[in-house]
Amino acid sequence: MTPEETIEKLKLLGLSEQKAKETLKNVNVTKILLAALNEVNLQTAPAGAGMLLYHLATKIKPQITEKLPFICKYIADGKLDSTLRVDAAIEYLLSSVNETNVDIAKFEAACGVGITITPEQIEQAVEKHMAKCKQELLEKRYRFNSGTIMQAVRAELRWADGKAIKNEVDIQILDLLGPKTEADLAPIPKTEKKSKSGGDSAKKSKKEDLQETNVTEKPESFISTSGPVSIIDLMKKLPFHAPGENYKTDGYIVTPNTKRLLEEHLRITQGKVRTRFPPEPNGILHIGHAKAININFGYAAAHDGLCFLRYDDTNPEKEEEKFFVAIKDMVEWLGYKPSKITHSSDYFDQLYEWAVQLIKKDLAYVCHQKSEEIKGFNPPPSPWRNRPVEESLQLFEDMKNGKIDEGDATLRMKITLEEGKQDPVAYRIKFKPHHRTGNKWCIYPTYDYTHCLCDSIEHITHSLCTKEFQSRRSSYYWLCNALDIYCPVQWEYGRLNVNYTVVSKRKIAKLIDEGIVNDWDDPRLYTLTALRRRGVPASAINSFCAGLGVTGAMGAVDPNMLDAAVRDVLNVTAPRTMVVLEPLKITLTNYKDNTMKEYTVPDFPNEPEKGSHKVFFNKVLYIESTDFKEQPEKGYRRLTPTQCVGLRHSEYVIKVSKVIKGDAGKIVEVECEAEPVTTAEKPKAFIHWVSDPIAVEVRLYEPLFKHKNPEDPNEVPGGFLSDCREDTLKVVEAYADQSIKVAKVYDKFQFERIGFFSVDPDTTSEKMVFNRTVSLKEDIGK
């Protein structure tokens, strides 16, 4: 059939030519519609049957397409006369997908066949539900949300026509209120803006509530900000299947035993959601893993379910104890507690038994092709694919018993993946002791084999993974069904990539080996340990992940998005303090010697009730060297020989009386006079300062790479190492206010007018070390 002929056929349904052309682009829907048209004679079918067939074709699931003629007959006979009844038919057939024959009585009851809702019934139901909200209706008049009435009527009269309900509601509201008046038609008046003081008060009240909630109920990982919705709210909106309703998911394979296996699954899980986060313990988690952690743990939390932390420890060559510990630490740092900690190695015995079953079913075989021979998408077929079952069984046992050398044999499954890869490897030989099982095994299962089987053993309801695993979905379902065991549902989402960085374990290891970064927790990296060390709050990462949403789209985001989420959190949690990064000595010539003043400075200037600290003021103090210019450019607002400046949190304005230079002509000191702010000339700016300070080390980090995609050979032909910048770390000896002495590792501060900083683990009793987490948005050059 030509496309033109197909379009003409589709138009018989009642579609416009444009809609028919658009539908033609969807191969699956078009195929179902053509099949439906072969089942129904539209000339004798009830009016509207064509559009019901169109609705059916767009909604039906692959699991019940063989029931298409059955549903079409009910539409042709006028028994399914609305989209509501068609949807109910699909729902019922999905729920009984394992039944060979349809129970007609139950089917018709589920679809409301033969049930007629009269206009009188609709009128009475509308009257009843309007009476419940009559007072509110009279007060709000036509600004009342009539949808609540329609919803209540629909709940009572499930099979009532939606248009008929709406018309009846409109008529009865008109009868009650009369025609719309000018007041009803007038635009809704805008809410008056609160006065500044009122707004501040409300703002403070809100933040007080937030602060109290944080202390008593929520860990630091879930501090609320004014940013995007929380990950929990986001997870509640995902259209995933309910536990036990796996068969309703597109692409899910239904077998004769599916119903029995799902019933057993529900008995074990008690209908609760179960997810898992399954990292390989061969490296440190990075920002991409943060999204996976939030989605897996968040989805379980949003549905009062369980989330397991499962270490995918199937490669003893690369696994180290420090990675196991670090993974658990990072999961808990983000605010999540695993319901159970498991290991793929917990199930090695069961996995081996299932591998033997596959061989016995002639669904797996021992192959002697080398790994380099079967790499890529078009490898030569294995000459051992059709070897006798008994031979593969013996060879597999030999592999297990260490009788075959590493690399000389693998166990392969007889399946072709979506991407075209044929017969993925299930087991390979590795003569390496395992950290948990010791020397018991010398064969280890692969991800393709282990992943779905461990999910089945743990009765995972939602196997949530990144988009690149979509090509493995067919092997996931095939393997569970081949072994006749419970089959979870795999859902994929787009992985999180961040520009101007690399997250590959191999490439980070190379950066460490080359001395470009110090270790896995170097603050220039985007591993979670590095972000924590840099001072990024866990709640900012969670908020950042929530803001990205959950879609299948693959893409990369700019680091500025994470920086914005960090500022949102630190702005309401990091107390302010004064630190001078490049100190310039100021001597107040008219200030008495040994006259120490003490000022009480709020930790949060806009919310003084959140705490304060003391700062000292003396004859000698220090300002940023950039806050003084002997020859200023136009628009410079800070200290100059002819321009005074105010000192924040003090009562003084200072003006220059003498500039002192060193041997090289560099300014080393400025003598000034201090004058009370009440009598001095009004300054154009107020700057921060320190007096009687402590010396601290401050590390200022910059992006590690020059290009957005350092791994892209088109953008960086010389490879990612050639793209590294040389000026990514600047260490300065700064002067800080004494109040900061009591800070602990990972405590966070806003250095006034500079940025947000965190106490580094290198801090000792002799010297404090700070890392710049993120700069302030405002221009400090004002």
MILUMNU-35328 format. One record per residue (C-alpha): residue in one letter; x, y, z. Coordinates in steps of 0.001 Angstrom, whole numbers, plus 500000, padded with zeros to 6 digits. Example, Ala and Ser with C-alpha at 12.3 -4.5 7.8 and 13.67 -1.06 7.14 Angstrom:
BEGIN
A	512300	495500	507800;
S	513670	498940	507140;
***
This chain:
BEGIN
M	500000	500000	500000;
T	501390	503393	498987;
P	501602	506243	501523;
E	498850	508062	499624;
E	496546	505042	499863;
T	497312	504680	503567;
I	496437	508344	504165;
E	493089	507878	502430;
K	492392	504870	504637;
L	493269	506809	507784;
K	490944	509629	506752;
L	488055	507123	506922;
L	488512	507216	510705;
G	487548	510884	510730;
L	491089	512284	510676;
S	491934	515404	508729;
E	494444	514995	505940;
Q	497082	516798	508027;
K	496427	514538	511029;
A	496526	511466	508786;
K	499926	512521	507422;
E	501255	513063	510941;
T	499922	509652	512026;
L	501641	507990	509059;
K	504998	508977	510556;
N	504288	506710	513550;
V	504843	503240	512118;
N	503434	501329	515100;
V	500215	503350	515388;
T	499650	503173	511620;
K	500142	499397	511647;
I	497583	498982	514452;
L	495083	501329	512771;
L	495257	499425	509492;
A	494726	496176	511389;
A	491758	497737	513207;
L	490217	498954	509933;
N	490318	495374	508677;
E	488248	494354	511706;
V	485596	497096	511607;
N	483241	498184	508849;
L	482999	501901	509531;
Q	479953	502274	507277;
T	477848	500178	509647;
A	479669	501082	512880;
P	478221	503669	515298;
A	479119	507337	514844;
G	482454	508165	516411;
A	483782	504612	516136;
G	486635	505772	513900;
M	488019	508131	516522;
L	487649	505440	519182;
L	489760	503139	516994;
Y	492343	505913	516724;
H	492339	506315	520512;
L	492727	502541	520893;
A	495694	502426	518497;
T	497550	505135	520438;
K	496908	503540	523846;
I	497121	499773	523352;
K	500215	498019	524749;
P	502261	495406	522842;
Q	501390	492832	525517;
I	497721	492749	524404;
T	497885	493530	520670;
E	496598	490017	519953;
K	493348	491149	521639;
L	492902	493960	519079;
P	490113	492157	517107;
F	488277	491494	520378;
I	488281	495186	521393;
C	487441	496306	517843;
K	484330	494137	517813;
Y	483106	495792	521022;
I	483661	499216	519452;
A	481889	498150	516238;
D	478929	496843	518271;
G	478690	500146	520191;
K	479462	498487	523520;
L	482637	500517	523988;
D	481233	503927	523088;
S	483677	506324	524794;
T	487398	506752	525334;
L	486697	506090	529006;
R	485378	502608	528222;
V	488177	501902	525729;
D	490750	502820	528394;
A	488966	500545	530884;
A	489082	497703	528342;
I	492830	498117	527874;
E	493340	498263	531641;
Y	491340	495084	532227;
L	493076	493109	529481;
L	496476	494165	530798;
S	495551	493048	534302;
S	494546	489603	532974;
V	497298	489306	530394;
N	498099	485729	531438;
E	494527	484531	530895;
T	494110	482547	527680;
N	490411	483392	527383;
V	488759	486634	528380;
D	486142	486372	531116;
I	483371	488215	529261;
A	481260	488979	532329;
K	484192	490477	534245;
F	485400	492351	531175;
E	482013	493951	530521;
A	481611	494843	534184;
A	485050	496479	534205;
C	484174	498502	531092;
G	480661	499485	532167;
V	479099	497795	529139;
G	475354	498275	529159;
I	475437	500924	531872;
T	473554	504056	530853;
I	473773	507296	532773;
T	470654	509416	532295;
P	470556	513236	532243;
E	468463	513063	535402;
Q	471193	511156	537244;
I	473768	513737	536194;
E	471468	516591	537244;
Q	470890	515056	540692;
A	474597	514370	541252;
V	475547	517928	540290;
E	472891	519333	542619;
K	474200	517204	545498;
H	477841	518224	545102;
M	477013	521890	544450;
A	475068	522013	547695;
K	478262	521038	549579;
C	480113	524112	548337;
K	477213	526528	547867;
Q	478531	529091	550353;
E	481973	529172	548718;
L	480293	529473	545321;
L	478273	532464	546438;
E	481402	534129	547840;
K	483736	533496	544916;
R	481045	533475	542218;
Y	482556	532796	538795;
R	486069	532662	540195;
F	485157	529422	541951;
N	486944	526354	540526;
S	484030	524355	539101;
G	486415	521522	538217;
T	486114	520203	541773;
I	482380	519647	541277;
M	482908	517900	537947;
Q	485565	515694	539514;
A	483230	514685	542342;
V	480409	513880	539923;
R	482735	511816	537725;
A	483852	509847	540803;
E	480203	509058	541581;
L	479047	508413	538009;
R	482105	506789	536430;
W	480544	506229	533009;
A	478866	509608	532642;
D	479780	511668	529594;
G	482291	514373	530523;
K	480697	517000	528267;
A	477265	516313	529716;
I	478629	516786	533258;
K	480296	520084	532318;
N	477156	521401	530621;
E	475019	520546	533653;
V	477499	522198	536052;
D	477561	525359	533910;
I	473748	525490	533781;
Q	473299	525043	537527;
I	475982	527644	538357;
L	474249	530120	536013;
D	470941	529323	537651;
L	472421	529968	541121;
L	474490	533087	540386;
G	472722	534603	537413;
P	474568	536201	534483;
K	478106	537476	534997;
T	478330	541027	536340;
E	480957	543643	535567;
A	482720	542653	538783;
D	482857	539037	537602;
L	484395	540098	534291;
A	486926	542485	535814;
P	490516	541230	536016;
I	491616	539858	539359;
P	493223	542697	541325;
K	496923	542305	541952;
T	498001	541643	545495;
E	499496	544761	547054;
K	503202	544570	547737;
K	504056	544431	551397;
S	506067	547183	552914;
K	509792	546642	553148;
S	509647	546065	556864;
G	506713	543729	556511;
G	508459	541810	553770;
D	511593	541451	555833;
S	509542	540272	558758;
A	507805	537662	556636;
K	511094	536637	555117;
K	512657	536277	558541;
S	509713	534319	559822;
K	509965	531916	556908;
K	513668	531444	557449;
E	513178	530966	561169;
D	510761	528144	560392;
L	513265	526694	557945;
Q	516104	526894	560432;
E	514057	525163	563106;
T	512976	522435	560675;
N	516574	521807	559648;
V	517656	521344	563231;
T	514845	519119	564384;
E	513773	517131	561335;
K	515958	517370	558257;
P	519651	516605	557771;
E	521914	519118	556037;
S	521418	517159	552815;
F	517792	518292	552546;
I	517940	521967	553442;
S	515175	523646	551494;
T	515975	526549	549234;
S	513930	528776	546984;
G	515146	526772	543978;
P	513494	523820	542211;
V	511164	521260	543778;
S	512725	518596	545951;
I	513764	515254	544507;
I	510972	513599	546524;
D	508315	515823	544901;
L	509841	515126	541506;
M	509817	511352	542029;
K	506133	511385	542964;
K	505292	512688	539491;
L	507085	509983	537485;
P	504695	507799	535450;
F	506248	504487	536461;
H	504275	501296	537022;
A	502887	500318	540411;
P	504516	497307	542122;
G	503159	494101	540639;
E	501939	495829	537468;
N	505157	495216	535523;
Y	503154	493851	532586;
K	501660	497292	531899;
T	505060	498668	530882;
D	505891	499022	527193;
G	508295	496336	526029;
Y	507804	494091	529055;
I	507776	490431	528027;
V	504870	488400	529360;
T	505211	484626	529732;
P	502708	481975	530857;
N	504242	482185	534353;
T	504301	485991	534665;
K	501107	486184	536714;
R	502285	483538	539198;
L	505727	485115	539541;
L	504268	488585	540116;
E	501867	487274	542764;
E	504783	485634	544566;
H	506804	488852	544174;
L	503999	490896	545781;
R	503817	488490	548728;
I	507553	488935	549331;
T	507642	492728	548909;
Q	504199	493357	550451;
G	503530	495679	547530;
K	506313	498105	548451;
V	508544	499845	545910;
R	512080	498448	545809;
T	514971	500134	544021;
R	518727	499749	544199;
F	521865	501799	543607;
P	524484	499355	542198;
P	527912	501046	541808;
E	531096	499196	540934;
P	533543	499555	543856;
N	536487	500391	541592;
G	536530	504163	541907;
I	535085	507205	543627;
L	531527	508346	542907;
H	531166	511486	540779;
I	528476	514093	540087;
G	526741	511748	537623;
H	526336	509175	540382;
A	524672	511850	542527;
K	521784	511906	540060;
A	521550	508100	540139;
I	521597	508118	543948;
N	518882	510758	544107;
I	516669	508976	541586;
N	516983	505489	543106;
F	516836	506480	546761;
G	514464	509367	546042;
Y	511948	507222	544155;
A	511866	504680	546974;
A	511495	507418	549606;
A	508719	509145	547639;
H	506684	505926	547617;
D	507470	504726	551141;
G	509649	501971	549699;
L	513111	500475	550114;
C	516380	501171	548340;
F	519335	498803	548539;
L	522967	499778	548147;
R	524370	496907	546116;
Y	528082	496756	545362;
D	528528	495274	541885;
D	531733	493513	542943;
T	532225	491136	540007;
N	535699	492300	538927;
P	538280	491511	541621;
E	541093	493126	539608;
K	540024	496717	540264;
E	538108	496636	543545;
E	539596	498179	546686;
E	538281	498469	550241;
K	538675	502274	550199;
F	536148	502482	547370;
F	533549	500429	549279;
V	533884	502769	552265;
A	533860	505941	550160;
I	530725	504904	548242;
K	528751	504281	551442;
D	530041	507558	552920;
M	528902	509537	549889;
V	525441	507950	549817;
E	524982	508848	553487;
W	526490	512312	552957;
L	523768	513000	550393;
G	521264	512185	553125;
Y	520219	508641	552261;
K	520379	505490	554358;
P	520310	502194	552454;
S	517566	499809	553543;
K	520098	497038	553089;
I	523688	496783	551871;
T	524256	493853	549524;
H	526937	492614	547137;
S	526625	490866	543797;
S	529093	488373	545270;
D	526412	487394	547817;
Y	524726	485551	544959;
F	527710	483908	543204;
D	526459	480375	543998;
Q	522980	481070	542654;
L	524356	482842	539581;
Y	526528	479838	538800;
E	523579	477434	539126;
W	521533	479575	536741;
A	524395	479627	534241;
V	524370	475809	534266;
Q	520599	475898	533643;
L	521114	478151	530616;
I	523625	475710	529171;
K	521231	472814	529745;
K	518528	474756	527876;
D	521017	475317	525035;
L	520811	479088	525686;
A	524490	479476	526561;
Y	527728	477921	525388;
V	531456	477962	526118;
C	533379	479967	523500;
H	537125	480163	522840;
Q	537246	483372	520825;
K	539651	485935	522270;
S	538256	489146	523753;
E	539745	491236	520932;
E	537973	489020	518384;
I	534495	489682	519753;
K	534849	493414	520383;
G	532871	495910	518308;
F	529507	495513	516603;
N	530348	493158	513734;
P	532521	490405	515200;
P	532675	487046	513409;
P	530134	484484	514656;
S	531479	482030	517158;
P	532382	478661	515605;
W	531474	477100	518992;
R	527907	478473	519114;
N	526305	475135	518283;
R	528585	472847	520255;
P	526832	470034	522182;
V	525262	470950	525527;
E	527208	468233	527372;
E	530461	469616	526014;
S	529676	473161	527214;
L	528649	471822	530625;
Q	531955	470019	531044;
L	534000	472974	529802;
F	532134	475387	532084;
E	532898	473136	535042;
D	536532	473067	533914;
M	536510	476867	533831;
K	535164	476904	537385;
N	537796	474442	538566;
G	540699	476450	537137;
K	541580	473938	534402;
I	541420	476515	531595;
D	543770	479478	531309;
E	542563	483045	531659;
G	541395	484406	528296;
D	541034	480957	526702;
A	537301	480537	527336;
T	534150	482465	528163;
L	530517	481539	528680;
R	528297	483388	526183;
M	524514	483767	526056;
K	522594	483085	522847;
I	520943	486455	522306;
T	521405	489495	520067;
L	521145	492885	521771;
E	519243	495860	520317;
E	522516	497453	519238;
G	523342	494377	517151;
K	525903	492885	519508;
Q	525585	489120	519444;
D	525982	486644	522282;
P	527218	488801	525177;
V	529649	487200	527614;
A	528153	485888	530862;
Y	531307	484544	532579;
R	535042	485058	532147;
I	538096	483548	533841;
K	540132	485680	536265;
F	542726	484100	538517;
K	542388	486844	541114;
P	541289	486418	544737;
H	538039	488163	545548;
H	537916	490509	548557;
R	534898	488655	549982;
T	534991	485122	548560;
G	538766	484690	548542;
N	539981	481975	546146;
K	536663	480128	545941;
W	536019	481364	542415;
C	538198	481876	539361;
I	535258	482651	537064;
Y	533320	485870	537516;
P	529996	486978	536005;
T	529723	490069	533783;
Y	527412	493051	534188;
D	525154	491830	531343;
Y	524598	488575	533204;
T	524646	489712	536831;
H	522617	492921	536732;
C	519139	491600	536001;
L	519562	488401	538022;
C	520579	490266	541181;
D	517611	492587	540624;
S	515382	489511	540421;
I	516869	487897	543542;
E	516326	491123	545513;
H	512815	491550	544044;
I	513559	495024	542735;
T	510392	496642	541394;
H	512043	499447	539408;
S	515486	498907	537896;
L	516419	502533	537238;
C	519518	503079	535106;
T	521022	505526	532641;
K	520143	505663	528958;
E	523195	503785	527680;
F	521772	500609	529246;
Q	518649	500782	527079;
S	520412	498557	524538;
R	520700	495880	527236;
R	517003	495874	528086;
S	516219	492988	525725;
S	518889	490782	527332;
Y	517605	491856	530776;
Y	514085	490574	530041;
W	515289	487596	527999;
L	517554	486295	530746;
C	514956	486492	533529;
N	512337	484826	531352;
A	514772	482181	530075;
L	515336	481129	533686;
D	511621	481468	534494;
I	512244	483825	537431;
Y	510679	487114	538523;
C	511470	489848	535993;
P	511699	493486	537201;
V	511082	496458	534902;
Q	514025	498458	533607;
W	513501	502214	533243;
E	516146	504463	531698;
Y	516904	508152	532194;
G	519465	510520	530685;
R	522806	510476	532474;
L	524229	513656	533950;
N	527298	515070	532217;
V	528993	518317	533246;
N	531040	520501	530895;
Y	534672	521477	531541;
T	535498	518273	533409;
V	536081	514527	533092;
V	534521	511874	535328;
S	535980	508713	533801;
K	537809	506726	536493;
R	540631	505937	534086;
K	541081	509583	533115;
I	540957	510865	536690;
A	543587	508273	537597;
K	545707	509637	534728;
L	545322	513202	536056;
I	546507	511961	539460;
D	549434	510021	537977;
E	550543	513064	535961;
G	550455	515272	539064;
I	547827	517581	537568;
V	545539	516961	540542;
N	546473	515566	543933;
D	543961	512771	544513;
W	540365	511657	543948;
D	539167	514388	546329;
D	541042	517260	544672;
P	538545	520174	544707;
R	539086	520782	541000;
L	537420	517457	540180;
Y	533727	516607	540108;
T	533898	513467	542206;
L	531582	513647	545198;
T	534489	513539	547638;
A	536089	516440	545736;
L	532880	518466	545797;
R	532493	517869	549535;
R	536089	518944	550112;
R	535531	522046	548032;
G	532668	522911	550355;
V	529667	522077	548170;
P	526736	521232	550495;
A	525002	517907	549921;
S	521659	519709	549780;
A	522932	521840	546886;
I	523782	518705	544903;
N	520360	517227	545663;
S	518667	520473	544642;
F	520781	520609	541476;
C	519735	517059	540546;
A	516073	517837	541220;
G	516295	520923	539016;
L	517485	518803	536083;
G	514363	516652	536213;
V	514151	513055	534987;
T	514044	512656	531213;
G	515584	510365	528647;
A	517479	513224	527038;
M	521255	512970	526943;
G	523170	516199	527372;
A	525662	518169	529382;
V	525098	521054	531760;
D	527337	523965	532570;
P	529059	524053	535987;
N	527384	527432	536555;
M	524110	525561	537164;
L	525660	523705	540080;
D	527295	526925	541312;
A	523874	528601	541390;
A	522419	525765	543482;
V	525421	526025	545838;
R	524909	529779	546304;
D	521202	529252	547036;
V	522052	526955	549937;
L	525130	528722	551311;
N	523439	532093	551184;
V	521077	530985	553964;
T	523439	528642	555833;
A	526989	530049	555690;
P	527720	532706	558355;
R	529524	535863	557220;
T	533021	536723	558339;
M	535770	539100	557212;
V	538938	537751	555583;
V	541520	539708	553588;
L	543158	537652	550823;
E	545821	540181	549776;
P	546463	542253	552913;
L	547505	545901	552765;
K	548506	547422	556112;
I	546529	550461	557244;
T	547770	552523	560209;
L	545317	554934	561782;
T	547531	557817	562839;
N	544901	559556	564947;
Y	543835	556388	566781;
K	545242	555857	570272;
D	547784	553065	570732;
N	546656	549935	572546;
T	543029	550969	572358;
M	541232	547806	571333;
K	537561	548082	570437;
E	535183	545190	570124;
Y	532174	545055	567815;
T	529356	542518	567728;
V	528777	541508	564126;
P	525758	539421	563004;
D	526523	536130	561266;
F	523682	536942	558869;
P	523245	540729	558522;
N	519635	540399	557318;
E	518794	537966	560107;
P	520634	539061	563256;
E	518622	536639	565366;
K	520573	533733	563818;
G	523707	534551	565811;
S	526716	536848	565924;
H	530471	536964	566558;
K	532971	539497	567941;
V	535514	541413	565854;
F	538359	543590	567145;
F	539311	547068	565980;
N	542730	548580	566628;
K	545238	551153	565405;
V	546597	548759	562779;
L	544254	546961	560455;
Y	544374	545321	557028;
I	542294	545790	553898;
E	542411	544146	550467;
S	545220	545628	548395;
T	542694	546039	545562;
D	540595	548288	547807;
F	543213	551055	547516;
K	544484	552684	544337;
E	546924	555525	544202;
Q	545866	556387	540678;
P	542302	555118	540295;
E	540439	554691	537022;
K	537171	556477	536402;
G	534305	555048	538472;
Y	536527	553544	541171;
R	534596	553915	544441;
R	536979	552699	547123;
L	539960	554200	548920;
T	542204	556678	547047;
P	544417	559597	548155;
T	541438	561880	547533;
Q	538506	559577	548339;
C	537451	558209	551738;
V	535908	554820	552395;
G	533773	553335	555178;
L	534762	550290	557225;
R	532017	547672	557459;
H	530572	546900	560901;
S	532540	549765	562501;
E	531749	553387	563251;
Y	534549	554814	561149;
V	535329	556291	557785;
I	539016	556515	556836;
K	540869	558889	554536;
V	544471	558728	553298;
S	547177	560911	554808;
K	550339	559147	553536;
V	551296	556341	551144;
I	554417	554331	552097;
K	556285	552334	549448;
G	559001	549715	549611;
D	562286	549526	547748;
A	560683	548317	544512;
G	558107	551085	544584;
K	555363	548746	545757;
I	552888	550147	548284;
V	553475	548421	551624;
E	551436	550618	553978;
V	548928	553431	553933;
E	548596	555848	556821;
C	545058	557091	557313;
E	542943	559130	559657;
A	539771	557702	561110;
E	536681	559824	561533;
P	533318	558853	563002;
V	530787	558026	560314;
T	528375	560524	561850;
T	530616	563508	561108;
A	532694	562317	558150;
E	532025	562901	554494;
K	529647	560278	553195;
P	531760	557506	551603;
K	530947	555979	548236;
A	531633	552458	549498;
F	532169	550378	552604;
I	534917	547757	552568;
H	535807	544795	554764;
W	538897	544727	556983;
V	540562	542772	559778;
S	542471	543835	562842;
D	544600	541705	565139;
P	544029	538858	562616;
I	545163	535249	562348;
A	547043	534008	559279;
V	545228	531369	557217;
E	545955	529569	553962;
V	543345	530088	551253;
R	543207	527947	548119;
L	541561	529523	545090;
Y	540511	527031	542440;
E	539690	527611	538778;
P	538198	525262	536135;
L	540624	522486	535232;
F	540026	522483	531474;
K	539986	525140	528761;
H	537304	523604	526550;
K	533732	522598	527225;
N	534291	519007	526047;
P	537903	518089	526878;
E	537274	514472	525819;
D	536029	515414	522337;
P	538839	514820	519792;
N	537256	517362	517430;
E	537403	520050	520106;
V	540676	518905	521686;
P	542720	516951	519098;
G	545651	516512	521505;
G	543621	514648	524115;
F	542197	515740	527443;
L	545596	516084	529157;
S	546620	518723	526607;
D	543548	520754	527546;
C	544513	521241	531206;
R	545086	524803	532336;
E	548182	525725	534295;
D	546611	528346	536563;
T	543936	526270	538278;
L	545200	526650	541854;
K	546400	529782	543583;
V	547426	529571	547242;
V	547469	532821	549242;
E	548422	533681	552793;
A	545400	535570	554030;
Y	544452	537389	557230;
A	541222	536359	558911;
D	539146	537593	561775;
Q	539914	535744	565015;
S	536347	534493	565394;
I	537044	531915	562708;
K	539547	530041	564900;
V	536895	527709	566311;
A	535766	526454	562885;
K	535885	522706	562183;
V	536673	520813	558984;
Y	533946	521323	556339;
D	532479	524336	558174;
K	531379	526878	555606;
F	531564	530683	555582;
Q	530903	533598	553357;
F	534021	535762	553249;
E	532358	539139	552900;
R	532612	540626	549403;
I	534719	537662	548194;
G	532863	534360	548092;
F	531954	531166	549932;
F	534717	529119	551543;
S	535026	525841	553439;
V	537529	524553	556006;
D	539813	521998	554328;
P	540809	518673	555977;
D	544469	519800	555752;
T	543724	522200	558602;
T	545873	521676	561710;
S	546056	523297	565129;
E	548878	525473	563761;
K	547302	526576	560492;
M	543799	526781	559102;
V	543235	526024	555415;
F	540222	527188	553405;
N	539005	526230	549932;
R	536993	528588	547779;
T	533719	526832	547072;
V	532194	529421	544753;
S	532509	533153	544213;
L	529794	535685	544919;
K	527575	536709	542046;
E	527963	540398	542696;
D	530892	542366	541332;
I	533343	543002	544177;
G	534932	545725	542099;
K	532245	548205	543089;
***
